[in-house]
Amino acid sequence: MKLKDVVGVTIPATQVGRYPRPDWYNYEIGDRGWVDMCVDPHFLEAYTDGVRTILMDHQAAGLDIVTDGCLRYDAKGNGDAAWDGNGVAYVGGTKKTQYKPEGRSLIASIIGDEPAKDIFKVTGMSELSFFRNRHWWTIEEEPSEGKLGIWVDTAKLALENTEMPLKFSGPSAGVAAMHSVNKSAKSDRDIYFALHRTYNKILREIANAGCKIIQMDFPFGYSHWATIYGKLSKDSWRDLVDAFNEEISGVNAHIWVHFCFGVPITYSPESAPLTYSIAELYPYIAECKMDCVQSEAAATGGKFVERELSAWKDYCPEKDIAVGAVTPYNSLETSEDADRIVEKALRYVPPEKLALSSDEGLSGTGYLTRSGAMNKMIMLVNAARKARKDH
């Protein structure tokens, strides 16, 4: 699929992931399934109204691709099914634990202990502090769909409430591997690939329900940060790429991937990881059978975007690219800042292959209100319209 064919306009504007909840929506789904939640009729009414509110906000702002704002995520960062645990919390064959079980995380077993430890140098935190207050899961038997069908049910609900192109997003199976330890009788590698095949069944159902754009976050788990150190072996990269390709195999949708390379709320623009880009990652992105890669450019004021776009042009110009032109934080960027990033992008990317987005989800830190998120989206939409007119 090509972006312009799916959306119908060049340089479409959209957001990444989460959107601020309406104040009156206060449900936390946790690891309960959709049927379990819908036993409470008040939940279904509140959830449906919440999704409709988000869709109306997106449409009012003028976005070309809308989302459901990931309302199904727990709002609290340490919730059972917040962003990072939202998939693994529902997978069959797993058991939630309060603390990290003994043994390596599933992702560390794929990339090796040393690269896994090096990754935390990027964040300036230890593994213990990085995962503090987050639940872990043990994988006790081969993963199955379990309650992960909640992704399908919530996607269908959103599709029923909009006629605009809808982008469904969720953390990849690689993210589930960040928060799980294999305690089954099968090898870590076998379980890692089985986890991706489980997600594949769900993603196929979402696409078959009519969702034509699906975004997967962190397709390699947190391993993309290891490109800074260059310590991942070829075999590790091969497994990471092959597993992700199994996750999206046969999914009849325009597949986006989202990476994160830093959080400006935590780091200054001159400190790691914001002094890096994901340019080094593009040889591996090129091997992924997806359609659109998302780049974060706004948090650094577009400082490194040209380096990344040059890598995109060298390795995978056949893929579409979505460039982050607004931050997801209370940063005081202006319309002129967004326009400059778009102009830089158009030096490398043909208009029909370019999309604009926020760097990350618009409620990941909890700092943006709905009105603040609306301002960001309107700024993004105006940048897209200006670019269409000028180009």
Residue pairs with C-beta under 8 A, 6 or more apart in sequence:
1 212
1 253
1 254
1 291
2 254
2 291
2 320
2 352
3 12
3 254
3 291
3 292
3 320
3 352
3 353
3 355
4 10
4 352
4 353
6 165
6 212
6 213
6 254
7 64
7 65
7 165
7 213
7 355
8 64
8 165
9 64
9 388
10 351
10 352
10 354
10 388
11 342
11 351
11 354
11 355
11 356
11 384
11 387
11 388
11 391
12 64
12 65
12 165
12 355
12 356
12 384
13 62
13 63
13 64
13 65
13 355
13 356
13 357
13 377
13 380
13 381
13 383
13 384
14 63
14 64
14 65
14 66
14 67
14 167
14 322
14 355
14 356
14 357
15 58
15 63
15 67
15 357
15 358
15 361
15 362
15 373
15 376
15 377
15 380
16 169
16 215
16 258
16 294
16 324
16 328
16 357
16 358
16 359
16 360
16 361
16 362
17 67
17 70
17 83
17 169
17 215
17 217
17 258
17 360
17 361
17 362
17 364
18 69
18 70
18 73
18 83
18 361
18 362
18 363
18 364
19 54
19 57
19 58
19 67
19 69
19 70
19 71
19 361
19 362
19 363
19 370
19 373
20 69
20 362
20 363
20 368
20 369
20 370
20 372
20 373
21 50
21 69
21 71
21 75
21 363
22 49
22 50
22 53
22 54
22 370
24 46
25 46
25 47
25 49
25 50
25 71
27 37
27 43
27 46
27 47
28 74
28 75
28 76
28 79
28 80
28 81
29 37
29 72
29 74
29 81
29 150
30 74
30 79
30 80
30 81
30 89
31 80
31 81
31 89
31 90
31 96
31 147
32 147
33 90
33 147
33 149
33 150
34 147
34 149
34 150
34 153
34 154
36 147
37 43
37 44
37 47
38 44
47 71
47 72
47 157
48 157
48 161
50 69
50 71
51 68
51 69
51 71
51 154
51 157
51 158
51 161
52 161
54 67
54 68
54 69
54 71
55 66
55 68
55 158
55 161
55 162
55 164
57 370
57 373
57 374
57 377
58 66
58 67
58 164
58 377
59 66
59 162
59 164
60 374
61 374
61 377
61 378
61 381
62 377
62 378
62 381
62 385
63 164
63 377
63 380
63 381
64 164
64 165
64 384
65 164
65 165
65 166
65 167
65 213
65 355
66 162
66 164
66 165
66 166
66 167
67 158
67 166
67 167
67 168
67 169
68 154
68 155
68 157
68 158
68 166
68 168
69 363
70 83
70 86
70 169
70 170
70 361
71 154
72 81
72 86
72 150
72 151
72 154
73 79
73 81
73 82
73 83
73 86
74 80
74 81
74 82
74 86
75 82
75 366
76 82
77 133
77 134
78 133
78 134
78 135
79 85
80 89
80 96
80 135
81 89
81 90
82 134
83 171
83 217
83 361
83 364
84 134
84 171
84 175
84 178
84 179
85 134
85 135
85 137
85 179
86 170
86 171
87 148
87 151
87 170
87 171
87 172
87 173
87 175
87 176
87 199
88 94
88 137
88 175
88 176
88 179
88 180
89 96
89 135
89 137
90 146
90 147
90 148
90 149
90 150
90 151
91 137
91 143
91 144
91 145
91 146
91 148
91 176
91 195
91 198
92 143
92 144
92 145
92 146
92 147
92 148
92 198
93 139
93 140
93 141
93 142
93 143
93 144
93 146
93 184
94 137
94 138
94 139
94 140
94 143
94 146
94 180
95 137
95 138
95 140
96 135
96 136
96 137
97 135
97 136
97 137
97 138
98 135
98 136
99 136
100 131
100 136
100 181
101 136
101 138
101 181
101 183
102 181
103 181
103 182
103 183
104 113
104 116
104 181
104 188
105 116
105 177
105 178
105 179
105 180
105 181
106 139
106 176
106 177
106 178
106 180
106 181
106 182
106 188
106 191
106 192
106 195
107 116
107 174
107 177
107 178
107 192
107 221
107 222
107 223
108 116
109 182
109 188
109 189
109 192
110 177
110 188
110 189
110 192
110 223
110 236
110 239
110 240
111 223
111 226
111 232
111 236
111 240
112 231
112 232
112 233
112 236
114 231
115 223
115 226
115 229
115 231
115 232
115 236
116 127
117 127
118 226
118 229
118 231
119 222
119 223
119 225
119 226
120 126
120 127
120 130
121 229
121 272
122 225
122 228
122 272
122 273
123 130
123 225
123 266
123 273
124 267
124 271
124 272
131 179
134 179
135 179
136 179
136 180
136 181
137 176
137 179
137 180
137 181
138 180
138 181
138 182
138 183
139 180
139 181
139 182
139 183
139 184
139 191
139 195
140 183
140 184
141 184
142 184
142 186
142 191
142 194
143 191
143 194
143 195
143 198
144 198
145 198
145 201
145 202
148 198
148 199
148 202
149 202
149 205
151 168
151 170
151 202
151 206
152 202
152 205
152 206
152 209
155 166
155 168
155 206
155 209
155 211
156 209
158 166
158 168
159 166
159 209
159 210
159 211
165 212
165 213
166 211
166 212
166 213
167 211
167 213
167 214
167 215
167 256
168 206
168 211
168 213
168 214
168 215
169 214
169 215
169 216
169 217
169 256
169 258
170 215
170 216
170 217
171 216
171 217
171 218
172 199
172 216
172 217
172 218
172 219
172 221
172 244
172 247
172 257
173 192
173 195
173 196
173 198
173 199
173 243
173 244
173 247
174 196
174 218
174 219
174 220
174 221
174 223
174 240
174 243
174 244
175 217
175 218
175 221
176 195
176 199
177 192
177 195
177 221
178 221
178 222
182 188
182 191
184 191
186 194
189 239
192 239
192 243
193 239
193 242
193 243
193 246
196 243
196 244
196 246
196 247
197 246
197 247
199 247
200 246
200 247
200 248
200 249
200 250
200 251
203 214
203 216
203 247
203 248
203 251
203 253
204 250
204 251
204 252
206 214
206 251
206 253
207 214
207 251
207 252
207 253
208 252
211 253
212 253
212 254
213 253
213 254
213 256
214 248
214 251
214 253
214 254
214 255
214 256
215 255
215 256
215 257
215 258
215 294
216 244
216 247
216 248
216 255
216 256
216 257
216 258
216 290
217 257
217 258
217 259
217 260
218 224
218 258
218 259
218 260
219 240
219 244
219 247
219 257
219 259
219 288
219 290
220 240
220 241
220 244
220 284
221 240
223 232
223 236
223 240
224 259
224 261
224 278
224 281
225 261
225 273
226 232
227 278
227 280
227 281
228 272
228 273
228 276
228 280
230 280
232 240
237 284
240 284
241 284
241 287
241 288
244 288
244 290
245 287
245 288
245 289
248 255
248 288
248 289
248 290
249 289
254 291
254 292
254 320
255 289
255 290
255 291
255 292
256 290
256 291
256 292
256 293
256 294
256 322
257 285
257 288
257 290
257 292
257 293
257 294
258 294
258 360
259 278
259 281
259 293
259 294
259 296
260 296
260 360
261 273
261 274
261 276
261 277
261 278
261 296
262 272
262 273
262 274
262 276
262 296
262 299
263 365
264 274
264 299
264 327
264 329
264 331
265 329
265 365
265 367
267 273
267 274
268 274
269 299
269 300
269 301
269 303
274 299
274 300
276 304
277 304
277 305
277 307
277 308
278 295
278 308
279 304
279 307
279 308
279 310
279 311
280 311
282 308
282 311
282 312
282 314
282 315
282 316
283 315
285 293
285 315
285 316
285 319
286 315
286 316
286 319
290 319
291 319
291 320
292 319
292 320
292 321
292 322
292 355
293 312
293 316
293 319
293 320
293 321
293 322
294 321
294 322
294 323
294 324
294 357
295 305
295 308
295 309
295 312
295 321
295 322
295 323
295 324
296 324
296 359
296 360
297 304
297 305
297 308
297 323
297 324
297 325
297 341
297 344
297 345
297 359
298 324
298 325
298 326
298 327
298 331
298 333
298 337
298 338
298 341
298 358
298 359
299 324
299 327
299 329
299 331
299 359
301 333
301 337
301 341
302 337
302 340
302 341
302 344
305 323
305 341
305 344
305 345
306 344
306 347
306 348
309 321
309 323
309 344
309 345
309 347
309 348
309 349
310 348
312 319
312 321
312 348
312 349
313 348
313 349
317 353
319 353
320 353
320 354
320 355
321 345
321 349
321 353
321 354
321 355
322 354
322 355
322 356
322 357
323 341
323 342
323 345
323 349
323 354
323 355
323 356
323 357
324 341
324 356
324 357
324 358
324 359
324 360
325 338
325 341
325 342
325 356
325 357
325 358
325 380
325 383
326 333
326 338
326 358
326 359
326 376
326 377
326 379
326 380
327 333
327 358
327 359
327 376
328 358
328 359
328 360
328 361
328 362
328 363
328 364
328 365
328 368
328 376
329 365
329 367
329 368
330 367
330 368
330 372
333 379
335 379
335 382
335 383
338 379
338 380
338 382
338 383
339 383
339 386
339 387
341 383
342 356
342 383
342 384
342 386
342 387
343 387
345 354
346 354
346 387
346 391
351 387
351 388
351 391
356 380
356 383
356 384
356 387
357 380
358 376
358 377
358 380
362 368
362 373
362 376
362 377
363 373
368 376
